[in-house]
Amino acid sequence: LRLAEVLRERLDARPGPAIPVVTWDERFSTAAAERALLEADVSRERRRATIDAVAAQVILQGWLDAQRPEEARP
């Protein structure tokens, strides 16, 4: 999180239009990705090769879901 804070401070200090920086808690994304891959019966070798990409999908989906209006959420 510290790196994100430094990035935000640097972007805020630069001239020109503001660039919003959104931080998102990703601590459990790898565990969620691992569970999803296990439930899908993905082999250990394939899980190792794809875990980071699936974790990134989990993070993005969580952020996208949070952007939906409350009444549109499942």
PDB file with one MODEL, atoms N, CA, C and O in Angstrom:
MODEL        1
ATOM      1  N   LEU A   1       0.828  -1.190   0.000  1.00  0.00           N
ATOM      2  CA  LEU A   1       0.000   0.000   0.000  1.00  0.00           C
ATOM      3  C   LEU A   1       0.872   1.254   0.000  1.00  0.00           C
ATOM      4  O   LEU A   1       0.468   2.296  -0.515  1.00  0.00           O
ATOM      5  N   ARG A   2       2.029   1.152   0.560  1.00  0.00           N
ATOM      6  CA  ARG A   2       2.919   2.322   0.613  1.00  0.00           C
ATOM      7  C   ARG A   2       3.274   2.803  -0.793  1.00  0.00           C
ATOM      8  O   ARG A   2       3.295   4.009  -1.040  1.00  0.00           O
ATOM      9  N   LEU A   3       3.548   1.895  -1.704  1.00  0.00           N
ATOM     10  CA  LEU A   3       3.875   2.278  -3.077  1.00  0.00           C
ATOM     11  C   LEU A   3       2.708   3.031  -3.713  1.00  0.00           C
ATOM     12  O   LEU A   3       2.919   4.018  -4.418  1.00  0.00           O
ATOM     13  N   ALA A   4       1.497   2.579  -3.472  1.00  0.00           N
ATOM     14  CA  ALA A   4       0.318   3.263  -4.006  1.00  0.00           C
ATOM     15  C   ALA A   4       0.197   4.668  -3.431  1.00  0.00           C
ATOM     16  O   ALA A   4      -0.179   5.602  -4.140  1.00  0.00           O
ATOM     17  N   GLU A   5       0.513   4.820  -2.157  1.00  0.00           N
ATOM     18  CA  GLU A   5       0.457   6.145  -1.538  1.00  0.00           C
ATOM     19  C   GLU A   5       1.496   7.083  -2.147  1.00  0.00           C
ATOM     20  O   GLU A   5       1.207   8.254  -2.394  1.00  0.00           O
ATOM     21  N   VAL A   6       2.694   6.577  -2.389  1.00  0.00           N
ATOM     22  CA  VAL A   6       3.749   7.381  -3.013  1.00  0.00           C
ATOM     23  C   VAL A   6       3.316   7.794  -4.419  1.00  0.00           C
ATOM     24  O   VAL A   6       3.488   8.949  -4.810  1.00  0.00           O
ATOM     25  N   LEU A   7       2.762   6.863  -5.170  1.00  0.00           N
ATOM     26  CA  LEU A   7       2.285   7.162  -6.522  1.00  0.00           C
ATOM     27  C   LEU A   7       1.210   8.240  -6.482  1.00  0.00           C
ATOM     28  O   LEU A   7       1.242   9.184  -7.271  1.00  0.00           O
ATOM     29  N   ARG A   8       0.270   8.101  -5.573  1.00  0.00           N
ATOM     30  CA  ARG A   8      -0.804   9.089  -5.456  1.00  0.00           C
ATOM     31  C   ARG A   8      -0.230  10.472  -5.142  1.00  0.00           C
ATOM     32  O   ARG A   8      -0.642  11.463  -5.745  1.00  0.00           O
ATOM     33  N   GLU A   9       0.707  10.545  -4.213  1.00  0.00           N
ATOM     34  CA  GLU A   9       1.323  11.828  -3.854  1.00  0.00           C
ATOM     35  C   GLU A   9       2.046  12.448  -5.044  1.00  0.00           C
ATOM     36  O   GLU A   9       1.944  13.653  -5.272  1.00  0.00           O
ATOM     37  N   ARG A  10       2.767  11.644  -5.797  1.00  0.00           N
ATOM     38  CA  ARG A  10       3.487  12.171  -6.967  1.00  0.00           C
ATOM     39  C   ARG A  10       2.527  12.667  -8.036  1.00  0.00           C
ATOM     40  O   ARG A  10       2.761  13.706  -8.653  1.00  0.00           O
ATOM     41  N   LEU A  11       1.453  11.932  -8.256  1.00  0.00           N
ATOM     42  CA  LEU A  11       0.477  12.366  -9.253  1.00  0.00           C
ATOM     43  C   LEU A  11      -0.234  13.636  -8.804  1.00  0.00           C
ATOM     44  O   LEU A  11      -0.508  14.515  -9.621  1.00  0.00           O
ATOM     45  N   ASP A  12      -0.533  13.740  -7.513  1.00  0.00           N
ATOM     46  CA  ASP A  12      -1.184  14.946  -6.992  1.00  0.00           C
ATOM     47  C   ASP A  12      -0.282  16.170  -7.118  1.00  0.00           C
ATOM     48  O   ASP A  12      -0.772  17.284  -7.301  1.00  0.00           O
ATOM     49  N   ALA A  13       1.030  15.972  -7.020  1.00  0.00           N
ATOM     50  CA  ALA A  13       1.978  17.089  -7.040  1.00  0.00           C
ATOM     51  C   ALA A  13       2.275  17.590  -8.449  1.00  0.00           C
ATOM     52  O   ALA A  13       2.793  18.695  -8.604  1.00  0.00           O
ATOM     53  N   ARG A  14       1.967  16.821  -9.462  1.00  0.00           N
ATOM     54  CA  ARG A  14       2.316  17.232 -10.815  1.00  0.00           C
ATOM     55  C   ARG A  14       1.299  18.226 -11.356  1.00  0.00           C
ATOM     56  O   ARG A  14       0.127  18.193 -10.981  1.00  0.00           O
ATOM     57  N   PRO A  15       1.752  19.109 -12.240  1.00  0.00           N
ATOM     58  CA  PRO A  15       0.824  20.076 -12.833  1.00  0.00           C
ATOM     59  C   PRO A  15      -0.104  19.377 -13.829  1.00  0.00           C
ATOM     60  O   PRO A  15       0.190  18.288 -14.322  1.00  0.00           O
ATOM     61  N   GLY A  16      -1.196  20.012 -14.101  1.00  0.00           N
ATOM     62  CA  GLY A  16      -2.130  19.461 -15.074  1.00  0.00           C
ATOM     63  C   GLY A  16      -3.358  18.883 -14.392  1.00  0.00           C
ATOM     64  O   GLY A  16      -3.555  19.042 -13.188  1.00  0.00           O
ATOM     65  N   PRO A  17      -4.176  18.211 -15.184  1.00  0.00           N
ATOM     66  CA  PRO A  17      -5.425  17.676 -14.624  1.00  0.00           C
ATOM     67  C   PRO A  17      -5.148  16.584 -13.582  1.00  0.00           C
ATOM     68  O   PRO A  17      -4.146  15.872 -13.649  1.00  0.00           O
ATOM     69  N   ALA A  18      -6.050  16.481 -12.643  1.00  0.00           N
ATOM     70  CA  ALA A  18      -5.914  15.465 -11.587  1.00  0.00           C
ATOM     71  C   ALA A  18      -6.109  14.070 -12.181  1.00  0.00           C
ATOM     72  O   ALA A  18      -6.970  13.857 -13.034  1.00  0.00           O
ATOM     73  N   ILE A  19      -5.312  13.151 -11.725  1.00  0.00           N
ATOM     74  CA  ILE A  19      -5.439  11.749 -12.127  1.00  0.00           C
ATOM     75  C   ILE A  19      -5.849  10.965 -10.890  1.00  0.00           C
ATOM     76  O   ILE A  19      -5.072  10.839  -9.943  1.00  0.00           O
ATOM     77  N   PRO A  20      -7.068  10.438 -10.898  1.00  0.00           N
ATOM     78  CA  PRO A  20      -7.508   9.715  -9.704  1.00  0.00           C
ATOM     79  C   PRO A  20      -6.761   8.386  -9.554  1.00  0.00           C
ATOM     80  O   PRO A  20      -6.538   7.671 -10.531  1.00  0.00           O
ATOM     81  N   VAL A  21      -6.386   8.077  -8.333  1.00  0.00           N
ATOM     82  CA  VAL A  21      -5.746   6.799  -8.020  1.00  0.00           C
ATOM     83  C   VAL A  21      -6.646   6.092  -7.023  1.00  0.00           C
ATOM     84  O   VAL A  21      -6.913   6.609  -5.938  1.00  0.00           O
ATOM     85  N   VAL A  22      -7.108   4.921  -7.389  1.00  0.00           N
ATOM     86  CA  VAL A  22      -7.985   4.140  -6.524  1.00  0.00           C
ATOM     87  C   VAL A  22      -7.184   2.981  -5.959  1.00  0.00           C
ATOM     88  O   VAL A  22      -6.557   2.228  -6.704  1.00  0.00           O
ATOM     89  N   THR A  23      -7.205   2.839  -4.648  1.00  0.00           N
ATOM     90  CA  THR A  23      -6.541   1.687  -4.037  1.00  0.00           C
ATOM     91  C   THR A  23      -7.597   0.627  -3.757  1.00  0.00           C
ATOM     92  O   THR A  23      -8.752   0.941  -3.470  1.00  0.00           O
ATOM     93  N   TRP A  24      -7.184  -0.624  -3.845  1.00  0.00           N
ATOM     94  CA  TRP A  24      -8.118  -1.731  -3.662  1.00  0.00           C
ATOM     95  C   TRP A  24      -7.426  -2.835  -2.883  1.00  0.00           C
ATOM     96  O   TRP A  24      -6.298  -3.211  -3.204  1.00  0.00           O
ATOM     97  N   ASP A  25      -8.085  -3.349  -1.875  1.00  0.00           N
ATOM     98  CA  ASP A  25      -7.519  -4.404  -1.038  1.00  0.00           C
ATOM     99  C   ASP A  25      -7.479  -5.712  -1.831  1.00  0.00           C
ATOM    100  O   ASP A  25      -8.515  -6.241  -2.233  1.00  0.00           O
ATOM    101  N   GLU A  26      -6.279  -6.214  -2.044  1.00  0.00           N
ATOM    102  CA  GLU A  26      -6.130  -7.430  -2.839  1.00  0.00           C
ATOM    103  C   GLU A  26      -5.525  -8.578  -2.032  1.00  0.00           C
ATOM    104  O   GLU A  26      -5.035  -9.555  -2.599  1.00  0.00           O
ATOM    105  N   ARG A  27      -5.563  -8.452  -0.714  1.00  0.00           N
ATOM    106  CA  ARG A  27      -4.892  -9.448   0.131  1.00  0.00           C
ATOM    107  C   ARG A  27      -5.390 -10.868  -0.071  1.00  0.00           C
ATOM    108  O   ARG A  27      -4.595 -11.804   0.019  1.00  0.00           O
ATOM    109  N   PHE A  28      -6.661 -11.063  -0.340  1.00  0.00           N
ATOM    110  CA  PHE A  28      -7.206 -12.416  -0.431  1.00  0.00           C
ATOM    111  C   PHE A  28      -7.442 -12.869  -1.867  1.00  0.00           C
ATOM    112  O   PHE A  28      -8.052 -13.913  -2.095  1.00  0.00           O
ATOM    113  N   SER A  29      -6.966 -12.095  -2.829  1.00  0.00           N
ATOM    114  CA  SER A  29      -7.236 -12.424  -4.232  1.00  0.00           C
ATOM    115  C   SER A  29      -6.577 -13.732  -4.658  1.00  0.00           C
ATOM    116  O   SER A  29      -7.183 -14.506  -5.400  1.00  0.00           O
ATOM    117  N   THR A  30      -5.368 -13.993  -4.214  1.00  0.00           N
ATOM    118  CA  THR A  30      -4.695 -15.232  -4.597  1.00  0.00           C
ATOM    119  C   THR A  30      -5.405 -16.434  -3.991  1.00  0.00           C
ATOM    120  O   THR A  30      -5.554 -17.463  -4.651  1.00  0.00           O
ATOM    121  N   ALA A  31      -5.841 -16.317  -2.748  1.00  0.00           N
ATOM    122  CA  ALA A  31      -6.574 -17.419  -2.118  1.00  0.00           C
ATOM    123  C   ALA A  31      -7.894 -17.670  -2.838  1.00  0.00           C
ATOM    124  O   ALA A  31      -8.274 -18.822  -3.044  1.00  0.00           O
ATOM    125  N   ALA A  32      -8.593 -16.611  -3.221  1.00  0.00           N
ATOM    126  CA  ALA A  32      -9.853 -16.764  -3.952  1.00  0.00           C
ATOM    127  C   ALA A  32      -9.609 -17.396  -5.317  1.00  0.00           C
ATOM    128  O   ALA A  32     -10.391 -18.235  -5.764  1.00  0.00           O
ATOM    129  N   ALA A  33      -8.531 -16.996  -5.976  1.00  0.00           N
ATOM    130  CA  ALA A  33      -8.187 -17.573  -7.276  1.00  0.00           C
ATOM    131  C   ALA A  33      -7.857 -19.052  -7.126  1.00  0.00           C
ATOM    132  O   ALA A  33      -8.280 -19.874  -7.940  1.00  0.00           O
ATOM    133  N   GLU A  34      -7.107 -19.388  -6.092  1.00  0.00           N
ATOM    134  CA  GLU A  34      -6.749 -20.790  -5.839  1.00  0.00           C
ATOM    135  C   GLU A  34      -8.003 -21.632  -5.621  1.00  0.00           C
ATOM    136  O   GLU A  34      -8.121 -22.728  -6.168  1.00  0.00           O
ATOM    137  N   ARG A  35      -8.936 -21.119  -4.821  1.00  0.00           N
ATOM    138  CA  ARG A  35     -10.193 -21.845  -4.579  1.00  0.00           C
ATOM    139  C   ARG A  35     -10.964 -22.053  -5.872  1.00  0.00           C
ATOM    140  O   ARG A  35     -11.476 -23.143  -6.127  1.00  0.00           O
ATOM    141  N   ALA A  36     -11.046 -21.005  -6.691  1.00  0.00           N
ATOM    142  CA  ALA A  36     -11.781 -21.113  -7.955  1.00  0.00           C
ATOM    143  C   ALA A  36     -11.140 -22.147  -8.875  1.00  0.00           C
ATOM    144  O   ALA A  36     -11.838 -22.933  -9.516  1.00  0.00           O
ATOM    145  N   LEU A  37      -9.823 -22.145  -8.937  1.00  0.00           N
ATOM    146  CA  LEU A  37      -9.132 -23.109  -9.796  1.00  0.00           C
ATOM    147  C   LEU A  37      -9.275 -24.531  -9.262  1.00  0.00           C
ATOM    148  O   LEU A  37      -9.406 -25.473 -10.043  1.00  0.00           O
ATOM    149  N   LEU A  38      -9.251 -24.694  -7.951  1.00  0.00           N
ATOM    150  CA  LEU A  38      -9.457 -26.022  -7.362  1.00  0.00           C
ATOM    151  C   LEU A  38     -10.869 -26.524  -7.637  1.00  0.00           C
ATOM    152  O   LEU A  38     -11.062 -27.689  -7.983  1.00  0.00           O
ATOM    153  N   GLU A  39     -11.856 -25.642  -7.483  1.00  0.00           N
ATOM    154  CA  GLU A  39     -13.244 -26.017  -7.756  1.00  0.00           C
ATOM    155  C   GLU A  39     -13.442 -26.394  -9.217  1.00  0.00           C
ATOM    156  O   GLU A  39     -14.290 -27.227  -9.538  1.00  0.00           O
ATOM    157  N   ALA A  40     -12.662 -25.782 -10.099  1.00  0.00           N
ATOM    158  CA  ALA A  40     -12.747 -26.088 -11.530  1.00  0.00           C
ATOM    159  C   ALA A  40     -11.909 -27.309 -11.893  1.00  0.00           C
ATOM    160  O   ALA A  40     -11.817 -27.680 -13.063  1.00  0.00           O
ATOM    161  N   ASP A  41     -11.292 -27.936 -10.877  1.00  0.00           N
ATOM    162  CA  ASP A  41     -10.487 -29.145 -11.061  1.00  0.00           C
ATOM    163  C   ASP A  41      -9.312 -28.921 -12.015  1.00  0.00           C
ATOM    164  O   ASP A  41      -9.000 -29.772 -12.848  1.00  0.00           O
ATOM    165  N   VAL A  42      -8.672 -27.766 -11.878  1.00  0.00           N
ATOM    166  CA  VAL A  42      -7.506 -27.433 -12.698  1.00  0.00           C
ATOM    167  C   VAL A  42      -6.281 -28.110 -12.088  1.00  0.00           C
ATOM    168  O   VAL A  42      -6.106 -28.109 -10.869  1.00  0.00           O
ATOM    169  N   SER A  43      -5.444 -28.681 -12.931  1.00  0.00           N
ATOM    170  CA  SER A  43      -4.259 -29.396 -12.451  1.00  0.00           C
ATOM    171  C   SER A  43      -3.307 -28.452 -11.715  1.00  0.00           C
ATOM    172  O   SER A  43      -3.331 -27.239 -11.926  1.00  0.00           O
ATOM    173  N   ARG A  44      -2.481 -29.020 -10.861  1.00  0.00           N
ATOM    174  CA  ARG A  44      -1.522 -28.225 -10.081  1.00  0.00           C
ATOM    175  C   ARG A  44      -0.603 -27.428 -11.006  1.00  0.00           C
ATOM    176  O   ARG A  44      -0.339 -26.251 -10.760  1.00  0.00           O
ATOM    177  N   GLU A  45      -0.126 -28.063 -12.054  1.00  0.00           N
ATOM    178  CA  GLU A  45       0.776 -27.383 -12.999  1.00  0.00           C
ATOM    179  C   GLU A  45       0.077 -26.199 -13.659  1.00  0.00           C
ATOM    180  O   GLU A  45       0.651 -25.116 -13.768  1.00  0.00           O
ATOM    181  N   ARG A  46      -1.139 -26.404 -14.090  1.00  0.00           N
ATOM    182  CA  ARG A  46      -1.902 -25.330 -14.746  1.00  0.00           C
ATOM    183  C   ARG A  46      -2.245 -24.217 -13.742  1.00  0.00           C
ATOM    184  O   ARG A  46      -2.247 -23.038 -14.094  1.00  0.00           O
ATOM    185  N   ARG A  47      -2.538 -24.605 -12.483  1.00  0.00           N
ATOM    186  CA  ARG A  47      -2.820 -23.587 -11.458  1.00  0.00           C
ATOM    187  C   ARG A  47      -1.614 -22.688 -11.257  1.00  0.00           C
ATOM    188  O   ARG A  47      -1.748 -21.467 -11.174  1.00  0.00           O
ATOM    189  N   ARG A  48      -0.431 -23.297 -11.178  1.00  0.00           N
ATOM    190  CA  ARG A  48       0.792 -22.504 -10.995  1.00  0.00           C
ATOM    191  C   ARG A  48       0.987 -21.523 -12.148  1.00  0.00           C
ATOM    192  O   ARG A  48       1.434 -20.395 -11.943  1.00  0.00           O
ATOM    193  N   ALA A  49       0.653 -21.954 -13.345  1.00  0.00           N
ATOM    194  CA  ALA A  49       0.867 -21.118 -14.527  1.00  0.00           C
ATOM    195  C   ALA A  49      -0.152 -19.981 -14.640  1.00  0.00           C
ATOM    196  O   ALA A  49       0.122 -18.965 -15.277  1.00  0.00           O
ATOM    197  N   THR A  50      -1.326 -20.150 -14.022  1.00  0.00           N
ATOM    198  CA  THR A  50      -2.397 -19.170 -14.238  1.00  0.00           C
ATOM    199  C   THR A  50      -2.840 -18.415 -12.991  1.00  0.00           C
ATOM    200  O   THR A  50      -3.692 -17.532 -13.083  1.00  0.00           O
ATOM    201  N   ILE A  51      -2.284 -18.739 -11.835  1.00  0.00           N
ATOM    202  CA  ILE A  51      -2.789 -18.175 -10.579  1.00  0.00           C
ATOM    203  C   ILE A  51      -2.747 -16.647 -10.553  1.00  0.00           C
ATOM    204  O   ILE A  51      -3.694 -16.023 -10.074  1.00  0.00           O
ATOM    205  N   ASP A  52      -1.688 -16.037 -11.050  1.00  0.00           N
ATOM    206  CA  ASP A  52      -1.590 -14.568 -11.017  1.00  0.00           C
ATOM    207  C   ASP A  52      -2.632 -13.917 -11.918  1.00  0.00           C
ATOM    208  O   ASP A  52      -3.221 -12.899 -11.554  1.00  0.00           O
ATOM    209  N   ALA A  53      -2.860 -14.498 -13.085  1.00  0.00           N
ATOM    210  CA  ALA A  53      -3.858 -13.942 -14.002  1.00  0.00           C
ATOM    211  C   ALA A  53      -5.260 -14.065 -13.408  1.00  0.00           C
ATOM    212  O   ALA A  53      -6.067 -13.142 -13.518  1.00  0.00           O
ATOM    213  N   VAL A  54      -5.545 -15.191 -12.788  1.00  0.00           N
ATOM    214  CA  VAL A  54      -6.863 -15.379 -12.175  1.00  0.00           C
ATOM    215  C   VAL A  54      -7.020 -14.448 -10.973  1.00  0.00           C
ATOM    216  O   VAL A  54      -8.100 -13.896 -10.762  1.00  0.00           O
ATOM    217  N   ALA A  55      -5.970 -14.268 -10.191  1.00  0.00           N
ATOM    218  CA  ALA A  55      -6.027 -13.336  -9.057  1.00  0.00           C
ATOM    219  C   ALA A  55      -6.291 -11.912  -9.552  1.00  0.00           C
ATOM    220  O   ALA A  55      -7.050 -11.172  -8.926  1.00  0.00           O
ATOM    221  N   ALA A  56      -5.681 -11.529 -10.656  1.00  0.00           N
ATOM    222  CA  ALA A  56      -5.930 -10.202 -11.234  1.00  0.00           C
ATOM    223  C   ALA A  56      -7.390 -10.067 -11.651  1.00  0.00           C
ATOM    224  O   ALA A  56      -7.986  -9.001 -11.491  1.00  0.00           O
ATOM    225  N   GLN A  57      -7.964 -11.132 -12.181  1.00  0.00           N
ATOM    226  CA  GLN A  57      -9.382 -11.113 -12.550  1.00  0.00           C
ATOM    227  C   GLN A  57     -10.260 -10.944 -11.317  1.00  0.00           C
ATOM    228  O   GLN A  57     -11.255 -10.219 -11.352  1.00  0.00           O
ATOM    229  N   VAL A  58      -9.894 -11.610 -10.235  1.00  0.00           N
ATOM    230  CA  VAL A  58     -10.644 -11.495  -8.980  1.00  0.00           C
ATOM    231  C   VAL A  58     -10.612 -10.050  -8.482  1.00  0.00           C
ATOM    232  O   VAL A  58     -11.638  -9.516  -8.061  1.00  0.00           O
ATOM    233  N   ILE A  59      -9.446  -9.420  -8.530  1.00  0.00           N
ATOM    234  CA  ILE A  59      -9.312  -8.029  -8.090  1.00  0.00           C
ATOM    235  C   ILE A  59     -10.172  -7.112  -8.957  1.00  0.00           C
ATOM    236  O   ILE A  59     -10.931  -6.292  -8.440  1.00  0.00           O
ATOM    237  N   LEU A  60     -10.049  -7.251 -10.266  1.00  0.00           N
ATOM    238  CA  LEU A  60     -10.818  -6.401 -11.177  1.00  0.00           C
ATOM    239  C   LEU A  60     -12.314  -6.610 -10.997  1.00  0.00           C
ATOM    240  O   LEU A  60     -13.071  -5.640 -10.957  1.00  0.00           O
ATOM    241  N   GLN A  61     -12.753  -7.862 -10.887  1.00  0.00           N
ATOM    242  CA  GLN A  61     -14.177  -8.129 -10.728  1.00  0.00           C
ATOM    243  C   GLN A  61     -14.703  -7.536  -9.426  1.00  0.00           C
ATOM    244  O   GLN A  61     -15.816  -7.011  -9.388  1.00  0.00           O
ATOM    245  N   GLY A  62     -13.918  -7.616  -8.371  1.00  0.00           N
ATOM    246  CA  GLY A  62     -14.332  -7.015  -7.106  1.00  0.00           C
ATOM    247  C   GLY A  62     -14.519  -5.513  -7.230  1.00  0.00           C
ATOM    248  O   GLY A  62     -15.485  -4.956  -6.707  1.00  0.00           O
ATOM    249  N   TRP A  63     -13.593  -4.857  -7.923  1.00  0.00           N
ATOM    250  CA  TRP A  63     -13.702  -3.411  -8.113  1.00  0.00           C
ATOM    251  C   TRP A  63     -14.913  -3.073  -8.984  1.00  0.00           C
ATOM    252  O   TRP A  63     -15.669  -2.153  -8.670  1.00  0.00           O
ATOM    253  N   LEU A  64     -15.096  -3.820 -10.080  1.00  0.00           N
ATOM    254  CA  LEU A  64     -16.240  -3.568 -10.958  1.00  0.00           C
ATOM    255  C   LEU A  64     -17.556  -3.769 -10.216  1.00  0.00           C
ATOM    256  O   LEU A  64     -18.482  -2.971 -10.362  1.00  0.00           O
ATOM    257  N   ASP A  65     -17.641  -4.830  -9.423  1.00  0.00           N
ATOM    258  CA  ASP A  65     -18.862  -5.084  -8.651  1.00  0.00           C
ATOM    259  C   ASP A  65     -19.148  -3.936  -7.686  1.00  0.00           C
ATOM    260  O   ASP A  65     -20.305  -3.569  -7.483  1.00  0.00           O
ATOM    261  N   ALA A  66     -18.111  -3.377  -7.099  1.00  0.00           N
ATOM    262  CA  ALA A  66     -18.286  -2.281  -6.144  1.00  0.00           C
ATOM    263  C   ALA A  66     -18.756  -0.998  -6.828  1.00  0.00           C
ATOM    264  O   ALA A  66     -19.305  -0.117  -6.166  1.00  0.00           O
ATOM    265  N   GLN A  67     -18.552  -0.878  -8.127  1.00  0.00           N
ATOM    266  CA  GLN A  67     -18.953   0.324  -8.856  1.00  0.00           C
ATOM    267  C   GLN A  67     -20.429   0.306  -9.225  1.00  0.00           C
ATOM    268  O   GLN A  67     -21.006   1.348  -9.538  1.00  0.00           O
ATOM    269  N   ARG A  68     -21.041  -0.873  -9.191  1.00  0.00           N
ATOM    270  CA  ARG A  68     -22.462  -0.973  -9.529  1.00  0.00           C
ATOM    271  C   ARG A  68     -23.316  -0.304  -8.456  1.00  0.00           C
ATOM    272  O   ARG A  68     -22.973  -0.323  -7.274  1.00  0.00           O
ATOM    273  N   PRO A  69     -24.427   0.283  -8.879  1.00  0.00           N
ATOM    274  CA  PRO A  69     -25.341   0.841  -7.870  1.00  0.00           C
ATOM    275  C   PRO A  69     -25.825  -0.272  -6.940  1.00  0.00           C
ATOM    276  O   PRO A  69     -25.955  -1.424  -7.355  1.00  0.00           O
ATOM    277  N   GLU A  70     -26.086   0.074  -5.699  1.00  0.00           N
ATOM    278  CA  GLU A  70     -26.499  -0.900  -4.676  1.00  0.00           C
ATOM    279  C   GLU A  70     -27.683  -1.752  -5.147  1.00  0.00           C
ATOM    280  O   GLU A  70     -27.691  -2.966  -4.939  1.00  0.00           O
ATOM    281  N   GLU A  71     -28.669  -1.133  -5.773  1.00  0.00           N
ATOM    282  CA  GLU A  71     -29.871  -1.872  -6.180  1.00  0.00           C
ATOM    283  C   GLU A  71     -29.611  -2.839  -7.337  1.00  0.00           C
ATOM    284  O   GLU A  71     -30.418  -3.735  -7.580  1.00  0.00           O
ATOM    285  N   ALA A  72     -28.503  -2.670  -8.047  1.00  0.00           N
ATOM    286  CA  ALA A  72     -28.188  -3.552  -9.175  1.00  0.00           C
ATOM    287  C   ALA A  72     -27.304  -4.726  -8.766  1.00  0.00           C
ATOM    288  O   ALA A  72     -27.015  -5.600  -9.583  1.00  0.00           O
ATOM    289  N   ARG A  73     -26.876  -4.749  -7.510  1.00  0.00           N
ATOM    290  CA  ARG A  73     -25.993  -5.830  -7.056  1.00  0.00           C
ATOM    291  C   ARG A  73     -26.800  -7.082  -6.763  1.00  0.00           C
ATOM    292  O   ARG A  73     -27.937  -7.010  -6.298  1.00  0.00           O
ATOM    293  N   PRO A  74     -26.190  -8.243  -7.045  1.00  0.00           N
ATOM    294  CA  PRO A  74     -26.916  -9.509  -6.783  1.00  0.00           C
ATOM    295  C   PRO A  74     -27.101  -9.784  -5.303  1.00  0.00           C
ATOM    296  O   PRO A  74     -27.687 -10.800  -4.931  1.00  0.00           O
TER     297      PRO A  74
ENDMDL
END
